[in-house]
Amino acid sequence: MQMDLQTSPPSVSDNSDGMADNRSSEETQQEENSEAEEAAGEELNLEEVLRLGGTQADYILLAGIDDSTELIDGGIKGAIDDLEEGELERFISKLGIQAHAQSQSIPDKSEGGAAADKKKSKKVVETSAANQASSAQVKKQKEENVQVPVGKKSKQNLNTFEFQPRQVLLIKPGGKWFELEYASEGSETQQDHALVSRYKALAQQLFESEVDRYRTKKNLQRGANSAWMKTVVSSGVLADRMAAMTLLIQDAPVHTLEHVETLVSMVKKKGSRRMGLMALDTLRELLLSNLLPENRKLRPFAQHPFDQVEERASGNRDARDRRLILWYFEHQLKHHVAEFVAALDVVAHDTVAATKTKALAAAHELLCSRPEQERALLIQVVNKLGDPEYKTAAKASHLLETLLHRHPNMKTVVCCEVERLMFRPNIGAKAQYYAICFLSQVMLSHEEAPLAAKLIAVYFSFFRACVKKKDVESKMLSALLAGVNRAYPYADAGDEKVKEQLDTLFRVVHLAKFNTAVQALMLLFQVLDSQQSVSDRFYVALYRKLLDPGLSVSSRQNMFLNLLYKSLKADVAPRRVKAFIKRLLQVGAEQGASFACGALFLVSEVMKAKPGLRVLLQQGEDEEEEEEFKDLSEENHDDEEEERFVDADKLDEGVCVAEPKTRPTASWVHHQNLEGARSSQTYNPLHRNPLFCGADRSTLWELHRLALHFHPSVSLFARTILQGESIQYSGDPLQDFTLIRFLDRFVFRNPKQLKGKQNTDSVALRPKQRFPVSSLPVNCAEFLSKEESQIPVDEVFFYRFFKKRQQEKQSRRPRADGDNESVEDVDDEEFEEVLDSFEGDSYFTDVPDDDLDFAG
């Protein structure tokens, strides 16, 4: 290569010039040699060249190595072996300097002449060609010798976890943090623990640096608003501090997490109840409005895709650092929210009822609105069912009903948590009662059969415990039976559990109070009716309960009448239905007007469903016209007919029994006890079994007595049935004809409508509040302009009273001063007559002495 570089000999025409040129070329050659030696003396490092953006060919060129095999064998091989296949190319492509990799730095030209420049350029071109060949050879040898295992993760560059401070904020203040670009990225896959730890350390440094930059920026701001904020947060009154921290957190939640921690510490602080409650309200509002996402829980730091963070950032360090800051902030916020929920539990155990109620309401609101910490919040609300104070326990039950109304899918979770509360070893009987009351109010559907079966199992476990303790008159037993009644229609496997307790339920009917007995009878009817085998034992128990003294003061008269209607409608024995109707009318005559109207309405509906019962009305008319007398032989003939009728009943049931010659022993089936004996032709109202009380041989004389009732509605209903017509009434007689409804009309307005709990499902489980159809006040002109025949019978009294009063007002003489309104408001005709009599003493002078009656 050196042979091709020849220089022209100096010209000999001018000796002095030639000597000068020769000397200058020799000096130039010496300077170049000295520079080459100095360059060779410096130690070049491959890693330094690569860090500056160079390639392996650049290092070979600068080091003056011609043979690439010397590079591999001489120690450079060790530096290359740490890099895996393709890692260097990916790194250089991310740096974006690959386009400039082949460009070489051209040194300044020396003053030695064109010959030296030409020689150096020739050497550079040839060396570059050799370098390209050597680099291709190195790459080929690396591909042949180095094998990367499948599934092995690429090593992280040492500079990946290096903290680099910024001069500007990576996350801009304002807005909600969970609506930012990278906040919603999460991963359910298990992450490498070591990788997460390194990223967490880096994220902590980035987060602290970001907060410091924001604080410095705020301190440098000048203005009244900024100064006021700093002053109030540090030394303001309590209300102003809360307001200032709220504004700061709303403006930049990521950069002001310290204020959230301050509010949590205020809630946890003991000894200052006022400060704790104010901080509780402030933090609750912030969590609901700015800090907690609505559709997801907060994620811990490890539940983010760290294995893809570099790929998603595409080599942009700012994008990666923004992700790390947001993920670390979310992790810290989740920790503070957990501390706040734990502090709420402490506040809920305060001795002051108002403080407990506020903590309970806050936990319920967070539970209904956000999914974060829902299990801990649910446990807190359920635990309040066992609070010693009645108001707090009732409030907790109401809040749980509201929760299920807003989130029906949480029924199973809530019921399981309540069940855990009921079976705790240290739970009280009152807490168990409140829990049973809540569970009995849960609305079920046919798609929730497993939940209904589970509830029935819970109810009967407590039912057996109550019966074992002989506590049949407790409110707990009534609540248990109400729960079983509501869950039984939706449970697939509830029949077996109820059948095991049939005898116990019949025992409860006879021993418990009226309300509890009604619940037991309703459950028995559901079970027996589902099997289409309603037994005589059930009808005997129901017939007996009609004479229970607790009926008059019971709050479940509507449930009892409803059960009675269903039972009579399902009965296949007409004479037993007649016995029930007669006893119901007898009881209705002794009860109030509302129950009497309800009983008459029930009789009308049963007669509509069973038209054969109207024969009782015709029999009554015939017997009133002519009294029948029968001889002894005819009585015996009737006895034979009665016996044949009993046998026919047995034949209908599919049982053929021969007529016994002797009377059998006593049996629960009463028609077997009557076989061979003479049955009475008269009606026995106190008979034990309605099937054999002789009601079919009597008339409905009770209707004639109710037709003379003092209440106009009762009288109207009774006359309607006697005329063979059905009662047309769309209201609820048990509510519309009570005394309080009658008194409400004297205030000349409609009764106040009772608004139930509109935000709970328990409204559907209560009887509907029905009101009178007419909405006209009884003293208005439109009401008084109607004819008396158009007025309902229960409002005729009001019509006549105000009609007469209207006529009296029209007949009054007007006042001389024209003030007629004061006459209507204050004076009346009787009062003026008394005044006139007292003014002239005519009242005493005109009356004879014998007629004076001061007592009158």
ChimeraX attribute file (.defattr): number of C-alpha atoms within 10 A of each C-alpha:
attribute: neighborCount
match mode: 1-to-1
recipient: residues
	/A:1	8
	/A:2	8
	/A:3	5
	/A:4	8
	/A:5	13
	/A:6	9
	/A:7	10
	/A:8	6
	/A:9	8
	/A:10	13
	/A:11	11
	/A:12	10
	/A:13	8
	/A:14	9
	/A:15	11
	/A:16	9
	/A:17	13
	/A:18	15
	/A:19	14
	/A:20	10
	/A:21	16
	/A:22	13
	/A:23	12
	/A:24	15
	/A:25	17
	/A:26	12
	/A:27	13
	/A:28	17
	/A:29	14
	/A:30	12
	/A:31	14
	/A:32	15
	/A:33	12
	/A:34	12
	/A:35	12
	/A:36	12
	/A:37	11
	/A:38	10
	/A:39	14
	/A:40	13
	/A:41	9
	/A:42	9
	/A:43	7
	/A:44	14
	/A:45	12
	/A:46	18
	/A:47	16
	/A:48	11
	/A:49	15
	/A:50	15
	/A:51	10
	/A:52	10
	/A:53	17
	/A:54	21
	/A:55	20
	/A:56	20
	/A:57	23
	/A:58	22
	/A:59	19
	/A:60	23
	/A:61	16
	/A:62	13
	/A:63	16
	/A:64	13
	/A:65	16
	/A:66	15
	/A:67	13
	/A:68	20
	/A:69	13
	/A:70	12
	/A:71	16
	/A:72	14
	/A:73	10
	/A:74	10
	/A:75	10
	/A:76	15
	/A:77	14
	/A:78	11
	/A:79	12
	/A:80	16
	/A:81	11
	/A:82	9
	/A:83	12
	/A:84	14
	/A:85	16
	/A:86	10
	/A:87	12
	/A:88	14
	/A:89	12
	/A:90	10
	/A:91	15
	/A:92	18
	/A:93	13
	/A:94	13
	/A:95	11
	/A:96	11
	/A:97	14
	/A:98	16
	/A:99	9
	/A:100	10
	/A:101	14
	/A:102	13
	/A:103	10
	/A:104	10
	/A:105	6
	/A:106	7
	/A:107	6
	/A:108	6
	/A:109	10
	/A:110	12
	/A:111	11
	/A:112	17
	/A:113	13
	/A:114	12
	/A:115	13
	/A:116	19
	/A:117	14
	/A:118	11
	/A:119	16
	/A:120	12
	/A:121	12
	/A:122	15
	/A:123	14
	/A:124	13
	/A:125	11
	/A:126	11
	/A:127	18
	/A:128	17
	/A:129	11
	/A:130	18
	/A:131	22
	/A:132	17
	/A:133	14
	/A:134	20
	/A:135	17
	/A:136	13
	/A:137	14
	/A:138	18
	/A:139	12
	/A:140	11
	/A:141	11
	/A:142	15
	/A:143	13
	/A:144	9
	/A:145	7
	/A:146	11
	/A:147	10
	/A:148	11
	/A:149	7
	/A:150	6
	/A:151	6
	/A:152	7
	/A:153	9
	/A:154	10
	/A:155	10
	/A:156	9
	/A:157	9
	/A:158	7
	/A:159	8
	/A:160	11
	/A:161	14
	/A:162	9
	/A:163	13
	/A:164	12
	/A:165	11
	/A:166	12
	/A:167	8
	/A:168	11
	/A:169	15
	/A:170	17
	/A:171	19
	/A:172	13
	/A:173	16
	/A:174	13
	/A:175	13
	/A:176	17
	/A:177	24
	/A:178	17
	/A:179	10
	/A:180	13
	/A:181	12
	/A:182	17
	/A:183	19
	/A:184	18
	/A:185	12
	/A:186	16
	/A:187	14
	/A:188	9
	/A:189	11
	/A:190	10
	/A:191	15
	/A:192	11
	/A:193	10
	/A:194	9
	/A:195	13
	/A:196	18
	/A:197	13
	/A:198	11
	/A:199	20
	/A:200	19
	/A:201	14
	/A:202	20
	/A:203	25
	/A:204	15
	/A:205	15
	/A:206	22
	/A:207	23
	/A:208	13
	/A:209	18
	/A:210	23
	/A:211	17
	/A:212	14
	/A:213	19
	/A:214	20
	/A:215	13
	/A:216	11
	/A:217	12
	/A:218	13
	/A:219	12
	/A:220	10
	/A:221	11
	/A:222	9
	/A:223	8
	/A:224	8
	/A:225	10
	/A:226	13
	/A:227	13
	/A:228	12
	/A:229	18
	/A:230	16
	/A:231	13
	/A:232	18
	/A:233	18
	/A:234	10
	/A:235	10
	/A:236	15
	/A:237	10
	/A:238	15
	/A:239	12
	/A:240	14
	/A:241	19
	/A:242	21
	/A:243	14
	/A:244	21
	/A:245	23
	/A:246	20
	/A:247	14
	/A:248	17
	/A:249	21
	/A:250	20
	/A:251	16
	/A:252	18
	/A:253	24
	/A:254	25
	/A:255	22
	/A:256	17
	/A:257	17
	/A:258	14
	/A:259	19
	/A:260	24
	/A:261	18
	/A:262	14
	/A:263	24
	/A:264	23
	/A:265	17
	/A:266	20
	/A:267	25
	/A:268	21
	/A:269	13
	/A:270	11
	/A:271	8
	/A:272	11
	/A:273	17
	/A:274	12
	/A:275	17
	/A:276	22
	/A:277	17
	/A:278	17
	/A:279	24
	/A:280	24
	/A:281	16
	/A:282	17
	/A:283	24
	/A:284	17
	/A:285	15
	/A:286	18
	/A:287	15
	/A:288	15
	/A:289	13
	/A:290	17
	/A:291	24
	/A:292	24
	/A:293	20
	/A:294	13
	/A:295	10
	/A:296	11
	/A:297	14
	/A:298	23
	/A:299	21
	/A:300	17
	/A:301	23
	/A:302	23
	/A:303	18
	/A:304	23
	/A:305	18
	/A:306	19
	/A:307	15
	/A:308	10
	/A:309	16
	/A:310	15
	/A:311	11
	/A:312	13
	/A:313	15
	/A:314	12
	/A:315	15
	/A:316	12
	/A:317	13
	/A:318	13
	/A:319	17
	/A:320	18
	/A:321	22
	/A:322	22
	/A:323	24
	/A:324	25
	/A:325	26
	/A:326	23
	/A:327	27
	/A:328	25
	/A:329	23
	/A:330	22
	/A:331	17
	/A:332	17
	/A:333	22
	/A:334	21
	/A:335	14
	/A:336	19
	/A:337	21
	/A:338	15
	/A:339	16
	/A:340	23
	/A:341	22
	/A:342	16
	/A:343	20
	/A:344	23
	/A:345	20
	/A:346	15
	/A:347	24
	/A:348	25
	/A:349	16
	/A:350	14
	/A:351	9
	/A:352	11
	/A:353	13
	/A:354	12
	/A:355	18
	/A:356	21
	/A:357	21
	/A:358	17
	/A:359	25
	/A:360	25
	/A:361	17
	/A:362	21
	/A:363	24
	/A:364	21
	/A:365	16
	/A:366	21
	/A:367	19
	/A:368	19
	/A:369	17
	/A:370	17
	/A:371	17
	/A:372	22
	/A:373	17
	/A:374	18
	/A:375	13
	/A:376	15
	/A:377	24
	/A:378	21
	/A:379	17
	/A:380	22
	/A:381	26
	/A:382	24
	/A:383	19
	/A:384	22
	/A:385	27
	/A:386	24
	/A:387	19
	/A:388	12
	/A:389	11
	/A:390	14
	/A:391	12
	/A:392	19
	/A:393	23
	/A:394	17
	/A:395	17
	/A:396	26
	/A:397	22
	/A:398	16
	/A:399	21
	/A:400	23
	/A:401	24
	/A:402	20
	/A:403	23
	/A:404	20
	/A:405	19
	/A:406	15
	/A:407	12
	/A:408	15
	/A:409	10
	/A:410	12
	/A:411	21
	/A:412	16
	/A:413	12
	/A:414	19
	/A:415	19
	/A:416	14
	/A:417	16
	/A:418	22
	/A:419	19
	/A:420	12
	/A:421	20
	/A:422	23
	/A:423	11
	/A:424	10
	/A:425	7
	/A:426	8
	/A:427	12
	/A:428	13
	/A:429	12
	/A:430	16
	/A:431	20
	/A:432	21
	/A:433	19
	/A:434	22
	/A:435	23
	/A:436	24
	/A:437	19
	/A:438	22
	/A:439	26
	/A:440	23
	/A:441	22
	/A:442	22
	/A:443	20
	/A:444	18
	/A:445	12
	/A:446	12
	/A:447	10
	/A:448	16
	/A:449	19
	/A:450	15
	/A:451	20
	/A:452	28
	/A:453	22
	/A:454	18
	/A:455	24
	/A:456	24
	/A:457	17
	/A:458	19
	/A:459	22
	/A:460	19
	/A:461	12
	/A:462	17
	/A:463	23
	/A:464	14
	/A:465	12
	/A:466	17
	/A:467	16
	/A:468	10
	/A:469	9
	/A:470	10
	/A:471	14
	/A:472	21
	/A:473	18
	/A:474	13
	/A:475	14
	/A:476	22
	/A:477	28
	/A:478	22
	/A:479	24
	/A:480	26
	/A:481	25
	/A:482	23
	/A:483	26
	/A:484	26
	/A:485	22
	/A:486	20
	/A:487	27
	/A:488	21
	/A:489	19
	/A:490	19
	/A:491	23
	/A:492	14
	/A:493	16
	/A:494	21
	/A:495	17
	/A:496	10
	/A:497	13
	/A:498	20
	/A:499	14
	/A:500	10
	/A:501	15
	/A:502	16
	/A:503	11
	/A:504	15
	/A:505	22
	/A:506	17
	/A:507	15
	/A:508	21
	/A:509	24
	/A:510	16
	/A:511	13
	/A:512	18
	/A:513	20
	/A:514	24
	/A:515	20
	/A:516	26
	/A:517	27
	/A:518	24
	/A:519	27
	/A:520	28
	/A:521	25
	/A:522	23
	/A:523	22
	/A:524	23
	/A:525	22
	/A:526	18
	/A:527	22
	/A:528	16
	/A:529	15
	/A:530	12
	/A:531	10
	/A:532	11
	/A:533	11
	/A:534	19
	/A:535	14
	/A:536	15
	/A:537	14
	/A:538	17
	/A:539	23
	/A:540	15
	/A:541	17
	/A:542	23
	/A:543	21
	/A:544	17
	/A:545	19
	/A:546	18
	/A:547	15
	/A:548	12
	/A:549	11
	/A:550	14
	/A:551	19
	/A:552	16
	/A:553	10
	/A:554	13
	/A:555	12
	/A:556	16
	/A:557	19
	/A:558	17
	/A:559	15
	/A:560	22
	/A:561	16
	/A:562	13
	/A:563	19
	/A:564	23
	/A:565	16
	/A:566	14
	/A:567	19
	/A:568	22
	/A:569	15
	/A:570	14
	/A:571	14
	/A:572	11
	/A:573	11
	/A:574	16
	/A:575	19
	/A:576	21
	/A:577	23
	/A:578	24
	/A:579	24
	/A:580	22
	/A:581	24
	/A:582	21
	/A:583	19
	/A:584	22
	/A:585	22
	/A:586	22
	/A:587	20
	/A:588	23
	/A:589	19
	/A:590	11
	/A:591	15
	/A:592	17
	/A:593	23
	/A:594	20
	/A:595	25
	/A:596	29
	/A:597	28
	/A:598	22
	/A:599	26
	/A:600	25
	/A:601	22
	/A:602	20
	/A:603	24
	/A:604	22
	/A:605	17
	/A:606	19
	/A:607	19
	/A:608	15
	/A:609	12
	/A:610	14
	/A:611	10
	/A:612	10
	/A:613	19
	/A:614	16
	/A:615	11
	/A:616	17
	/A:617	17
	/A:618	14
	/A:619	15
	/A:620	16
	/A:621	14
	/A:622	12
	/A:623	12
	/A:624	10
	/A:625	8
	/A:626	8
	/A:627	7
	/A:628	7
	/A:629	6
	/A:630	7
	/A:631	8
	/A:632	8
	/A:633	9
	/A:634	11
	/A:635	14
	/A:636	12
	/A:637	11
	/A:638	16
	/A:639	18
	/A:640	15
	/A:641	12
	/A:642	18
	/A:643	19
	/A:644	14
	/A:645	12
	/A:646	17
	/A:647	20
	/A:648	14
	/A:649	15
	/A:650	15
	/A:651	12
	/A:652	10
	/A:653	9
	/A:654	9
	/A:655	11
	/A:656	12
	/A:657	9
	/A:658	7
	/A:659	12
	/A:660	10
	/A:661	8
	/A:662	9
	/A:663	13
	/A:664	12
	/A:665	7
	/A:666	10
	/A:667	10
	/A:668	9
	/A:669	12
	/A:670	16
	/A:671	16
	/A:672	18
	/A:673	14
	/A:674	18
	/A:675	20
	/A:676	16
	/A:677	12
	/A:678	14
	/A:679	16
	/A:680	15
	/A:681	16
	/A:682	12
	/A:683	16
	/A:684	15
	/A:685	14
	/A:686	11
	/A:687	15
	/A:688	14
	/A:689	20
	/A:690	25
	/A:691	22
	/A:692	20
	/A:693	22
	/A:694	21
	/A:695	26
	/A:696	23
	/A:697	14
	/A:698	18
	/A:699	21
	/A:700	21
	/A:701	16
	/A:702	18
	/A:703	23
	/A:704	14
	/A:705	14
	/A:706	23
	/A:707	20
	/A:708	14
	/A:709	17
	/A:710	10
	/A:711	18
	/A:712	18
	/A:713	21
	/A:714	28
	/A:715	22
	/A:716	19
	/A:717	25
	/A:718	26
	/A:719	18
	/A:720	18
	/A:721	20
	/A:722	19
	/A:723	9
	/A:724	13
	/A:725	14
	/A:726	17
	/A:727	19
	/A:728	11
	/A:729	10
	/A:730	10
	/A:731	15
	/A:732	19
	/A:733	23
	/A:734	18
	/A:735	19
	/A:736	17
	/A:737	23
	/A:738	14
	/A:739	12
	/A:740	11
	/A:741	16
	/A:742	14
	/A:743	11
	/A:744	13
	/A:745	15
	/A:746	13
	/A:747	12
	/A:748	14
	/A:749	13
	/A:750	17
	/A:751	16
	/A:752	9
	/A:753	9
	/A:754	8
	/A:755	8
	/A:756	13
	/A:757	13
	/A:758	11
	/A:759	15
	/A:760	20
	/A:761	19
	/A:762	19
	/A:763	14
	/A:764	13
	/A:765	12
	/A:766	10
	/A:767	10
	/A:768	12
	/A:769	13
	/A:770	15
	/A:771	18
	/A:772	15
	/A:773	9
	/A:774	10
	/A:775	11
	/A:776	13
	/A:777	16
	/A:778	23
	/A:779	19
	/A:780	11
	/A:781	13
	/A:782	10
	/A:783	19
	/A:784	18
	/A:785	10
	/A:786	11
	/A:787	9
	/A:788	13
	/A:789	8
	/A:790	9
	/A:791	15
	/A:792	13
	/A:793	16
	/A:794	15
	/A:795	15
	/A:796	15
	/A:797	14
	/A:798	19
	/A:799	22
	/A:800	13
	/A:801	12
	/A:802	17
	/A:803	16
	/A:804	11
	/A:805	12
	/A:806	14
	/A:807	10
	/A:808	12
	/A:809	14
	/A:810	9
	/A:811	9
	/A:812	13
	/A:813	9
	/A:814	13
	/A:815	11
	/A:816	7
	/A:817	6
	/A:818	9
	/A:819	10
	/A:820	14
	/A:821	11
	/A:822	10
	/A:823	16
	/A:824	12
	/A:825	8
	/A:826	8
	/A:827	12
	/A:828	13
	/A:829	13
	/A:830	8
	/A:831	10
	/A:832	11
	/A:833	10
	/A:834	11
	/A:835	11
	/A:836	12
	/A:837	13
	/A:838	12
	/A:839	9
	/A:840	10
	/A:841	11
	/A:842	11
	/A:843	12
	/A:844	12
	/A:845	10
	/A:846	8
	/A:847	10
	/A:848	8
	/A:849	9
	/A:850	6
	/A:851	7
	/A:852	10
	/A:853	7
	/A:854	5
	/A:855	4
	/A:856	4
